[in-house]
Amino acid sequence: MKTYVLRRLLALIPVALVVATVGFVLIHLAPGDPASIIAGPDASAEDVGKIAQQLGFDQPLHVQLVRWYGRLLQGDLGRSIFLRKPVTAAILDRVEPTLLLTLAAVLIAVLIGVPAGVLSARYHNSATDQAFMMLALAGISIPNFLLGLLFVLVFGVWLGWFPVAGYSPLEDGWPATLRSLVLPAFALGLVQSALIARIARSSMLDVLREQFIVAGRAKGLGERAIVYKHALRNALVPTVTVIGISFAVLISGAVVVETVFNIPGLGRLIISAVLRRDYPVVQGVVLVIAGVYMLVNLLVDLSYLVIDPRVKYR
Amino acid sequence: MTRRGGGAGVLVLSLALLAGAPAVAEEPRAGGVLKAAMIGEPPSLDLHWTTAVITQQITWHVYETLYTYDRNYNAIPLLVEGHTLGDRGRTYTFRLRRGVRFHNGKELTSADVVASLSRWGRMATPGKAVWRNVEGLEAKDPSTVAMYLKEPSGALLMALARPNNGAAIYPKEIVDAAGDQQISQFVGTGPYRFVEHKPDRYIKLARFKDYVARPDGPEGFGGKRTAWVDEILFIPVPDVAVRLAGVETGEYHYAQQIKQDQFERIRAMAGVAPGVIKPAGWSTAVLNHKQGLMTDRRIRQAFQAALDMEPIMAAGFGHRAFYRVDPSLMHVEQAQWYSTVGAELYNQRNPAKAQKLLKEAGYTGQPVRWITTREYEWMYKNALVAKQQLEAVGFRIDLQVVDWATLVQRRNKPELWDAFSTGITFNPEPAYNTGVQCNWPGWWCHEDKERWLDAVARETDPRKRKAMWEKVQVLFYEDVGRVKFGDYFSLEVARKELRGFRSTPELNFWNVWLAPAR
């Protein structure tokens, strides 16, 4: 078990290297440069060149790549061109809203998705089942930015229950934070809940057809015990996988939702960094998000141990 | 506060923004936090470093310049008492106002002015243009600065008054510490002082309690500036729908760059008033005079002859209240500069002429690479309609739609394009108008034009200056310097409790106050 975890952790290194290289190459291949953005629309070409030189972007690409590797080995992600501070600090500044938003969205997705899936399976082919699955289909089909804008219109502008945009940090008190996260978390979480509901339903249906369920029924176990104690636990393995993937998907989905709701999180950070070609920030955030992705995957794999005692890692 | 244009020289700049305001003048009131929703983050807070408009809009509450504009866009003193002219117009001696303090408590002296202006002349795009004519700069005594010019200048004070990439006066020690790098402390003499910048959250300014205002009453952007509100938060809100919704719900007091097709809806909103910035600039296709197809004057003339501007502008700006088909390079609101010379070559709608010119030039369908962007939707739409009209006369247009960052980088490389879309933003001084500069992308360098443009910069008699500028405008159309589509206006919104605010091309929040929300 320990060797397994260690092996998995070591495997992160080559993956991170590939991500770092691809991230670097892609953003540098994209046309546009930070110097033109800083100089502004009325600047002449020579002004832009002067700024590029001051920023060190007149160096050949491979020199810049080697420098980036060198700093990376020391755990240094470089300095942001526009924020004028280390990328690590810029990322740490933005973790709070994205983390809270993602957690809230996962919570919403699980609390709605799992019960909806289980109930649909239990009352298979009933009106309840069909109603839930229709909603789920609608949920999967609606892009989260559209849902977000609809929420802004209805709950922000018309009803005035929640702020239309912005984020109130924890240091200003958690009730305000919660209020600012409700709309974006639902916009993000509802779509995922639909996916989770569908997976939970189909794995429950599979399990409910198993022989041990028939055996349970034969020995006179109540329907509740069968569904919630025996079937649900077995159906959880695929569901947890999807929840894990959801978490990762939500972090990237946050990019869109954070823009719509004007939340200063990692998503906004990467969007503005891409638009103004803040290379170090783009590279750093891509690397961090990839790292989170890989860690979540590992945690999901390890959670199988708890859920299903038959699973063993060596 | 509505201003209506009357006689010559008066600018009509705003619609009735405060439609619901009481007829009797209301007493301004101190206090409150003004929240302004901006389109994004400034690329720098060093005004000498960038021509980005958003940097100017935020930082000119903090930094001040020696001169500023009155309501007719003439230069008037701000940090100076005035100046005297000597050596047949080649020596300017500026007398600084006494007792003016920086936000760090230090008193403004000539040493700060010399350090700041020298850096501006070295770094800033307009500064460099001015410095070509500067021989020396000298602090005569703590409150006197002398500037020695090679030739007299009719545009110097206008250049010193210009807020964009402007000649901001910083404390000398901050200039010395920064050198040519960006400054790291944001200290000026303005009515508001810089408090903090939380990227993607806000830039916070607060009232500078030791601000020394000019004794004269408010006049245009100058005169007495009063910081009524305690704090201003400039909040970056990149999504236009969210900016508008935020003002509608009262989350922000002000939002800039709203889509013009929302105008009617906003007029019906309670508590919110639209503001029309008129003029904001002119939309244009910049042609490449340095390399490729467009170096052939006949092809440029064909391009110009083919176009019908009305549908091009209508597609770009949606509502009739937001565009105007007009040939003048300086807007009609700038009566001292407005002119229709060369107009017969504007908006020609003459496909036959275009075809004839193309044939003479031996054009055989080589693709015209036109870079445009959807980041400014109107640029894309202008280009799309123009493309159709141009293709109807035989041009082949290869429209390349890229993001703004790509456009501004590629336009510096003459081998990559034949035309690109942009807007020439409102500029009160023709000598520094980007629309006709030779060292700017497009590289429209023309012997006679340069001579007349130099003359405009040097001449001090307004009547002669205008006649010289008209020569430039005639050449603009004859030689097709750029292709002007038309004037555009932009839309901003403000809550009605924001009082004293007027919609101008130069956004500012001094002399505005917040009435209690109803």
Interface residues (C-beta under 8 A of the other chain):
Chain A: A30 P31 G32 D33 S36 I37 I38 A39 G40 P41 D42 A43 S44 A45 E46 D47 V48 I51 Q54 F82 L83 R84 A90 D93 R94 L149 V152 L153 G156 V157 G160 P163 V164 A165 G166 Y167 T259 V260 F261 N262 P264 R268 L269 I271 S272 L275 R276 R277
Chain B: G40 E41 P43 S44 W49 T50 T51 A52 V53 T55 T125 K128 N164 N165 D180 Q181 Q182 S184 K198 P199 D200 R201 I235 P236 V237 P238 D239 A241 V242 A245 G246 E248 T249 E251 V402 D403 W404 A405 T406 L407 V408 Q409 R410 N412 T422 T425 T434 Q437 N439 W440 P441
